[in-house]
Amino acid sequence: MFRLFILLLVCTAELWVAQSTDNVAYHQIRKKYDHQKVNDTTALSYVDLLIALAKKEKNYSELTYAYQDALNFEPSGYRKKLYADSAITSAQHSCNNDLIASAYLGRGIVSYFNFKDYQPALDDYIKALSYARRSTSPYVKYNILYHLGVMKSYLGYYDEAVSQFETCSAFFRQEILKNNSPDILYNMRKGYYNSLHQLIYCYQQMGDDDSADRLIEIGKREIPQNLDFVQLRSYFLKSKGISEFRKGNYEQSIADLNRALPELLKVNDFAWISVIYFYLGKNKLAQHQQQESFSFFRKVDSIYQKHQFFFPELTENYKILLKNARKKSNIDETLSFADTLHKIEKINIEDRHYLSTRFELEEINIEYSSTAQRYRSILAGVVAVSMLLFVFIVNTYLDKKPEKTYDVVLAGVGVDIEELETDVSPPKWTLSAEIRNRIRKNLQKFEDEKEFLKPNLSLKKIAIRVGTNPNYLSAYINTEKGMHFNRYLSELRIKYIAELLAEDPITAHQKTEALAQLCGIASRSNFLKLFSEIYGMSLQEYQHQCREKFAANNRL
């Protein structure tokens, strides 16, 4: 028995030494390239050596790390995709939830950053999230939350995105303050400053320039000056350039944007490059330098033609080009820009429909899972309590107090059912003062610019325009306007027509169909019904009164 114990101990020691030696070998190879920059292909020869070693030893954890390192140094987006696929396969073989979540996240990032292909990116983020729920790494979870926030900001759900980025920045900031290793500290700093940059973007889209400027100053003051953070500094310079343009400081804006451009060109971040070109064009246009401004607007067009990607807010770029082409009576350019604008809007609509639906389905699945889990827990609790009560009844009170005991059991079950019903009741939306103020400001702009006249408007479309999500907008309209969304939209449209009829003699003689179409209401009968409800008289009566008023004024 003693000899058997010694033999087992020796074998275990040999295995431990072998593993230790292997880990040292991986570490020694990785040290050869851990100082090299992103997209530096000279590191790939060492990474290939690491991949070969991990494959030979069937060390799937190290193999996953090696493929992820290859993602970092391979400049080609298509080869990055291949490495990302391999990382997922090896991670699944490792049966490590942290690695699987990280691998799916990595492939999603490639789809987003290198191709701006939002649909597969979101699919991979959601898969990563499903594994991250069983993960022990908070960094992986917050990294996924950050990238889901990027998706929500693309959809225009700025309030939700801001909430997620604030949560991420708080976590990363807390980790920075801890005494972490250099590698961990680097990752946490990147996470923190990326979260701040996305917050700035959301605030600028919502028109909250004060909050954006505050975060720009934090980045300017805190981002390290070494080469590892030069790309992040470029993002903040880009944001500062946009801020200066909005203040009318055109020369400073141009200077900041030009300082941001070289590094983004180096890493081929074509999405933000297009934003920089657009604002350089707007700066030049504001300075009445037409020729230079349109050279930048055309560069934005070139990026779209090459990558088939466009930020939704840059549709203004094509509206400017289209207006200029029409002004010059250039038929070819007019048709070309109009066609491109149509394609862009179609891509944005398709993307937003898919992404918003995917988010809604995921939230439903999460809620269903949560509700089902609560139900199972409550049911298990009820069964356990019932069994204990049953034993208690049989042993003690069965002969003495059967009725009372039965009542206690019923009462216990009643409480649990009531709690279950409360858990699955619809959420009651309560908006913070900050969110209400943002919606109020942007909704007022929506009304002032008469955007409610567009046909086929929906709560979701207006929420995107206002920079919030449908739930928040619906809650705001219900509480602040005292009516539901459809009524709010109808009243805006009908009141517009009523004011037009009262002010314009020509409109007072127009037919019902033309008036309905003018305010974006498709149905003639619905238009007449709404008019009667809101003004307490028929459209014909109202038009007659307006015509009589105009006739009396003419006689005078």
C-alpha positions in Angstrom: 0.0 0.0 0.0 2.8 2.4 0.9 4.7 1.5 -2.4 1.5 2.3 -4.3 1.2 5.7 -2.6 4.8 6.5 -3.5 4.3 5.5 -7.1 1.1 7.7 -7.3 3.0 10.6 -5.8 5.9 10.3 -8.3 3.5 10.1 -11.2 1.7 13.2 -10.0 5.0 15.1 -9.5 6.1 14.2 -13.1 2.8 15.4 -14.5 3.1 18.7 -12.5 6.7 19.2 -13.7 5.7 18.5 -17.3 2.8 21.0 -17.1 5.0 23.6 -15.4 7.6 23.1 -18.2 4.9 23.4 -20.9 3.5 26.6 -19.3 7.1 28.0 -19.2 7.5 27.2 -22.9 4.2 29.0 -23.8 5.3 32.0 -21.6 8.7 32.2 -23.2 7.3 32.2 -26.7 4.7 34.8 -25.8 7.3 37.1 -24.4 8.9 37.3 -27.9 5.9 39.4 -29.1 4.0 40.8 -26.1 5.5 44.2 -26.7 4.5 44.5 -30.3 1.7 46.7 -31.6 -1.6 45.8 -33.1 -1.5 44.6 -36.7 2.3 44.0 -36.5 2.8 41.0 -38.8 6.3 40.3 -37.5 4.7 38.8 -34.4 2.8 36.2 -36.4 5.8 33.8 -36.8 6.0 33.5 -33.0 2.2 33.1 -32.8 2.3 30.3 -35.4 4.9 28.5 -33.3 2.6 28.8 -30.3 -0.3 27.4 -32.3 1.8 24.5 -33.5 2.9 23.7 -29.9 -0.6 23.9 -28.5 -2.0 21.7 -31.3 0.7 19.1 -30.7 -0.1 18.9 -27.0 -3.8 19.3 -27.5 -3.7 22.2 -25.0 -7.0 23.8 -26.1 -6.8 26.7 -23.6 -3.4 27.8 -24.9 -4.5 27.2 -28.5 -7.5 29.6 -27.9 -5.1 32.2 -26.5 -2.8 31.8 -29.4 -5.6 32.3 -32.0 -6.8 35.4 -30.1 -3.2 36.7 -30.2 -3.2 36.1 -34.0 -6.4 38.2 -34.2 -4.4 41.1 -32.7 -1.5 41.0 -35.1 -3.2 39.9 -38.4 -4.1 43.1 -40.4 -6.4 41.3 -42.9 -10.0 41.3 -41.8 -10.7 38.1 -43.7 -7.8 36.3 -42.0 -8.9 37.7 -38.7 -12.3 36.0 -39.3 -10.6 32.6 -39.9 -8.6 33.0 -36.7 -11.8 34.0 -34.8 -13.6 30.8 -36.0 -10.6 28.7 -35.0 -10.6 30.4 -31.5 -14.2 29.4 -31.0 -13.6 25.8 -32.0 -10.6 25.4 -29.7 -12.4 27.2 -26.8 -15.4 24.8 -27.1 -12.9 21.9 -26.9 -11.5 23.4 -23.7 -15.0 23.4 -22.1 -14.1 26.7 -20.4 -17.0 29.2 -20.3 -14.7 32.2 -19.9 -12.8 31.2 -23.1 -15.9 30.3 -25.1 -17.5 33.7 -24.2 -14.3 35.5 -25.0 -13.9 33.7 -28.4 -17.5 34.5 -29.5 -16.9 38.1 -28.4 -13.7 38.2 -30.4 -15.4 37.1 -33.6 -18.2 39.6 -33.0 -15.6 42.4 -32.7 -14.0 41.4 -36.0 -17.5 41.6 -37.7 -18.1 45.0 -36.1 -14.7 46.7 -36.4 -13.3 45.3 -39.6 -16.6 44.9 -41.6 -19.2 47.0 -39.8 -21.4 43.9 -40.2 -23.8 44.5 -37.3 -26.1 41.5 -37.6 -23.5 38.7 -37.2 -21.7 40.8 -34.6 -24.8 41.1 -32.4 -25.5 37.3 -32.9 -22.0 36.6 -31.6 -22.3 39.1 -28.7 -25.5 37.4 -27.6 -23.9 33.9 -27.8 -20.9 35.3 -25.8 -23.4 36.6 -23.2 -25.0 33.2 -22.8 -21.7 31.7 -21.8 -20.6 34.7 -19.8 -23.6 34.1 -17.5 -21.8 31.0 -16.3 -18.4 32.7 -16.4 -16.3 33.6 -13.4 -14.6 36.6 -15.2 -16.3 40.0 -14.5 -14.0 41.5 -17.2 -15.5 39.3 -19.9 -19.0 40.2 -18.8 -18.4 44.0 -18.8 -16.6 43.7 -22.1 -19.7 42.1 -23.6 -21.9 44.7 -22.0 -19.8 47.4 -23.6 -20.2 46.0 -27.1 -23.9 45.5 -26.6 -24.0 49.2 -25.7 -22.3 50.0 -29.0 -25.1 48.2 -30.8 -27.8 50.1 -28.9 -26.2 53.4 -29.7 -26.2 52.5 -33.4 -29.9 51.8 -33.1 -30.4 55.2 -31.5 -31.3 53.8 -28.1 -29.0 56.4 -26.5 -30.5 56.4 -23.0 -30.1 52.6 -22.7 -26.6 52.8 -24.2 -25.6 55.6 -21.8 -26.7 53.5 -18.8 -24.6 50.5 -20.0 -21.5 52.6 -20.8 -21.8 54.3 -17.4 -21.9 50.9 -15.7 -18.9 49.7 -17.7 -16.8 52.8 -17.1 -17.5 52.5 -13.3 -16.3 48.9 -13.3 -13.2 49.5 -15.4 -12.4 52.7 -13.3 -12.6 50.6 -10.1 -10.3 48.0 -11.5 -7.7 50.6 -12.6 -7.5 51.8 -9.0 -6.6 48.3 -7.8 -3.0 47.1 -7.7 -3.2 45.0 -10.9 -0.5 43.6 -13.2 0.5 45.7 -16.2 -1.5 43.5 -18.6 -4.7 43.7 -16.6 -4.2 47.4 -16.0 -3.8 48.0 -19.8 -7.0 46.1 -20.6 -9.0 48.0 -17.8 -7.7 51.3 -19.1 -8.7 50.5 -22.6 -12.1 49.4 -21.4 -12.5 52.6 -19.4 -11.5 55.1 -22.1 -13.5 53.2 -24.8 -16.6 53.5 -22.5 -16.0 57.2 -22.1 -15.6 57.7 -25.9 -18.9 55.9 -26.5 -20.6 58.0 -23.8 -19.3 61.1 -25.5 -20.7 59.9 -28.8 -24.2 59.3 -27.2 -24.2 62.6 -25.5 -23.3 64.4 -28.7 -26.1 62.6 -30.6 -28.6 63.6 -27.8 -27.4 67.2 -27.9 -26.0 67.1 -24.4 -22.8 68.9 -25.3 -21.9 69.9 -21.7 -21.7 66.2 -20.6 -19.7 65.4 -23.7 -17.2 68.2 -23.1 -16.8 67.1 -19.5 -15.8 63.6 -20.6 -13.6 64.9 -23.4 -11.6 66.9 -20.8 -11.2 63.8 -18.6 -9.8 61.9 -21.6 -7.5 64.7 -22.6 -6.2 64.9 -19.0 -5.9 61.2 -18.1 -5.2 59.1 -21.3 -1.5 58.0 -21.1 0.8 59.5 -23.7 2.5 56.3 -24.7 2.1 54.5 -28.0 -0.4 51.9 -26.6 -3.1 54.6 -26.3 -2.5 56.7 -29.4 -5.6 55.3 -31.1 -7.8 56.1 -28.1 -6.4 59.6 -28.0 -7.4 60.0 -31.7 -11.0 59.1 -30.8 -11.0 61.8 -28.2 -9.5 64.3 -30.6 -12.2 63.4 -33.1 -14.9 64.0 -30.5 -13.3 67.3 -29.5 -13.2 68.4 -33.2 -17.0 67.8 -33.4 -17.5 69.7 -30.2 -15.5 72.7 -31.5 -17.5 72.7 -34.8 -20.7 72.9 -32.8 -19.4 75.9 -31.0 -18.5 77.6 -34.2 -14.7 77.3 -33.6 -14.0 76.1 -37.1 -10.2 76.5 -37.2 -9.8 74.7 -33.9 -12.2 72.0 -35.0 -10.2 71.4 -38.2 -7.0 71.2 -36.3 -8.3 68.6 -33.8 -9.9 66.5 -36.6 -6.6 66.6 -38.6 -4.7 65.5 -35.5 -7.1 62.5 -35.1 -7.0 61.4 -38.7 -3.5 59.8 -39.2 -3.7 57.1 -36.6 -7.2 56.1 -37.6 -6.0 55.9 -41.2 -3.1 53.7 -40.0 -5.5 51.1 -38.4 -8.1 51.6 -41.2 -10.9 52.6 -38.9 -13.0 53.6 -41.9 -16.2 54.3 -39.9 -14.7 57.1 -37.8 -12.6 58.3 -40.7 -15.8 59.0 -42.6 -17.1 61.0 -39.6 -13.9 63.1 -39.6 -14.1 63.7 -43.4 -17.8 64.7 -43.0 -17.0 67.3 -40.2 -14.0 68.6 -42.1 -16.4 69.2 -45.0 -18.9 70.9 -42.8 -16.2 73.1 -41.3 -15.1 74.2 -44.8 -18.7 74.7 -45.9 -19.3 77.0 -42.8 -16.2 79.0 -43.9 -17.6 79.3 -47.5 -14.8 77.2 -48.9 -17.1 75.3 -51.3 -14.5 73.4 -53.4 -12.6 72.1 -50.4 -15.8 71.1 -48.5 -17.1 69.0 -51.4 -13.8 67.2 -51.7 -14.3 65.9 -48.2 -18.0 65.0 -48.8 -16.9 63.0 -51.8 -14.3 61.2 -49.7 -17.2 60.1 -47.4 -18.9 58.7 -50.5 -15.7 56.9 -51.5 -15.6 55.1 -48.1 -19.2 54.0 -48.5 -18.6 52.7 -52.1 -15.7 50.7 -50.9 -17.0 49.3 -47.6 -20.8 49.6 -48.0 -21.1 51.0 -44.5 -22.5 54.3 -43.4 -23.3 55.8 -40.0 -27.0 56.7 -40.0 -26.4 60.3 -39.0 -24.1 60.9 -42.0 -27.0 60.7 -44.4 -26.7 64.5 -44.3 -23.5 64.1 -46.4 -25.5 62.7 -49.3 -28.3 65.3 -48.9 -25.6 68.0 -49.3 -24.1 66.3 -52.4 -27.5 65.7 -53.9 -28.6 69.4 -53.3 -25.4 70.6 -54.9 -25.8 68.2 -57.9 -29.4 69.5 -58.5 -28.2 73.1 -58.2 -25.6 72.4 -60.9 -28.2 70.5 -63.0 -25.9 67.6 -63.1 -28.3 64.8 -64.0 -25.7 61.9 -63.6 -24.6 62.9 -60.2 -28.2 63.7 -59.1 -29.3 60.2 -60.0 -26.1 58.6 -58.6 -26.4 60.3 -55.2 -30.2 59.8 -55.0 -29.7 56.1 -55.6 -26.9 55.8 -53.0 -29.0 57.7 -50.5 -31.9 55.3 -51.1 -29.5 52.3 -50.6 -28.1 53.7 -47.4 -31.6 54.3 -45.9 -32.6 50.8 -46.9 -29.5 49.3 -45.2 -30.1 51.3 -42.1 -33.8 50.2 -42.0 -32.9 46.5 -42.5 -30.1 46.7 -39.9 -32.2 48.5 -37.3 -35.2 46.1 -37.8 -33.0 43.0 -37.4 -31.0 44.4 -34.4 -34.0 45.8 -32.5 -36.0 42.6 -33.1 -33.0 40.5 -31.9 -32.7 42.6 -28.8 -36.4 42.3 -28.1 -36.3 38.5 -28.5 -33.2 38.3 -26.3 -34.9 40.3 -23.6 -38.0 38.1 -23.8 -35.8 35.0 -23.5 -34.1 36.4 -20.5 -37.4 37.4 -18.9 -38.9 34.0 -19.7 -35.9 32.2 -18.3 -36.0 34.4 -15.2 -39.7 33.9 -14.7 -39.5 30.2 -15.3 -36.7 30.0 -12.8 -38.7 32.0 -10.2 -41.7 29.7 -10.9 -39.6 26.6 -10.4 -38.1 28.0 -7.2 -41.5 29.0 -5.8 -43.0 25.6 -6.8 -40.2 23.8 -5.2 -40.6 25.9 -2.0 -44.4 25.3 -2.0 -43.9 21.5 -2.4 -41.2 21.4 0.4 -43.3 23.5 2.8 -46.4 21.4 2.0 -44.6 18.2 2.7 -43.3 19.5 6.0 -46.7 20.7 6.9 -48.2 17.4 6.0 -45.7 15.5 8.2 -46.4 18.1 10.9 -50.2 17.5 10.6 -49.9 13.7 10.7 -47.7 13.6 13.7 -49.2 16.3 15.8 -52.4 18.1 14.9 -54.3 15.8 12.5 -56.7 14.6 15.1 -57.0 17.9 17.0 -57.0 20.7 14.4 -57.5 19.5 10.9 -59.4 22.5 9.7 -56.9 25.1 11.0 -54.0 23.2 9.5 -55.7 23.0 6.1 -56.3 26.8 6.2 -52.6 27.3 6.9 -51.6 25.3 3.9 -53.9 27.2 1.6 -52.7 30.5 3.0 -49.1 29.5 2.4 -49.9 28.5 -1.2 -51.8 31.8 -1.7 -48.9 33.9 -0.7 -46.5 32.2 -3.1 -48.9 32.5 -6.0 -49.5 36.2 -5.3 -45.7 36.8 -5.3 -45.4 35.0 -8.6 -48.1 37.2 -10.2 -46.3 40.3 -8.9 -43.0 39.2 -10.5 -44.4 38.8 -14.0 -46.5 42.0 -14.0 -45.7 44.6 -16.7 -43.0 47.0 -15.7 -44.0 50.5 -14.6 -41.7 53.0 -16.4 -40.5 55.9 -14.3 -38.1 58.2 -16.0 -35.4 60.3 -14.3 -35.4 64.0 -14.7 -32.4 63.9 -16.9 -34.0 61.5 -19.4 -37.3 63.5 -19.4 -35.4 66.7 -20.1 -33.5 65.0 -23.0 -36.7 63.6 -24.5 -38.5 67.0 -24.0 -35.8 68.8 -25.9 -35.5 66.4 -28.8 -39.3 65.9 -29.1 -39.7 69.7 -29.3 -37.3 69.8 -32.1 -39.2 67.0 -33.8 -42.4 69.1 -33.5 -40.8 72.4 -34.5 -39.3 70.8 -37.7 -42.7 69.3 -38.6 -41.3 65.8 -38.9 -44.7 64.5 -37.7 -45.9 65.1 -41.2 -44.0 62.2 -42.6 -46.2 59.1 -43.5 -45.9 55.7 -41.9 -44.4 57.0 -38.6 -44.2 54.6 -35.7 -43.3 54.8 -32.1 -40.0 53.1 -32.8 -39.1 55.4 -35.7 -39.8 58.5 -33.6 -37.9 57.1 -30.6 -34.8 56.7 -32.9 -35.2 60.2 -34.1 -35.6 61.5 -30.5 -32.6 59.5 -29.3 -34.3 57.2 -26.9 -36.1 53.8 -26.9 -39.9 53.2 -27.5 -40.6 52.3 -23.9 -39.2 55.6 -22.6 -40.9 57.7 -25.3 -44.2 56.0 -24.7 -43.9 56.6 -20.9 -42.9 60.3 -21.5 -45.9 60.9 -23.8 -48.3 59.2 -21.4 -47.2 61.2 -18.4 -46.1 64.5 -19.9 -48.7 64.8 -22.7 -51.5 63.0 -21.0 -52.3 60.8 -23.9 -51.1 57.7 -25.7 -48.7 57.8 -28.7 -51.3 57.4 -31.5 -53.4 60.2 -30.1 -50.4 62.5 -29.7 -49.3 62.0 -33.3 -52.9 62.4 -34.6 -53.3 65.7 -32.7 -50.1 67.1 -34.1 -51.1 66.3 -37.6 -54.7 67.5 -37.4 -53.8 70.8 -35.6 -51.2 71.5 -38.3 -53.9 71.1 -41.0 -56.4 73.2 -39.0 -53.8 76.0 -38.6 -53.0 75.8 -42.3 -56.7 76.0 -43.3 -57.1 79.1 -41.1 -54.0 80.9 -42.6 -54.0 79.9 -46.2 -57.0 80.6 -48.6 -55.7 78.1 -51.2 -55.6 75.3 -48.6 -59.1 76.1 -47.5 -60.4 75.0 -50.9 -58.3 71.8 -51.1 -60.0 68.3 -51.2 -60.0 66.0 -48.2 -57.6 63.5 -49.8 -55.0 66.2 -50.4 -55.2 67.4 -46.9 -54.9 63.9 -45.4 -51.9 63.2 -47.6 -50.4 66.6 -46.6 -50.3 65.7 -42.9 -49.2 62.0 -43.3 -52.5 60.3 -42.7 -53.1 57.6 -45.2 -56.8 56.9 -44.7 -59.4 59.6 -45.8 -62.1 58.3 -43.4 -59.6 58.2 -40.5 -58.6 61.7 -41.2 -62.2 63.0 -41.2 -63.0 61.1 -38.0 -59.9 62.5 -36.2 -60.7 66.0 -37.3 -64.3 65.8 -36.0 -63.1 64.3 -32.6 -60.4 67.0 -32.1 -62.3 70.1 -33.3 -65.9 69.1 -32.5 -67.0 69.8 -36.1 -66.6 68.3 -39.5 -63.8 69.2 -41.8 -66.3 70.7 -44.3 -67.8 72.9 -41.6 -64.3 74.1 -40.5 -63.3 74.8 -44.2 -66.6 76.7 -44.8 -65.9 78.9 -41.8 -62.3 79.6 -43.0 -63.5 80.4 -46.5 -66.2 82.8 -45.1 -63.5 84.5 -43.0 -61.2 85.0 -46.1 -64.1 86.3 -48.1 -65.0 88.8 -45.4 -61.4 90.0 -45.2 -61.3 90.5 -49.0 -64.5 92.6 -48.9 -62.9 94.8 -46.2 
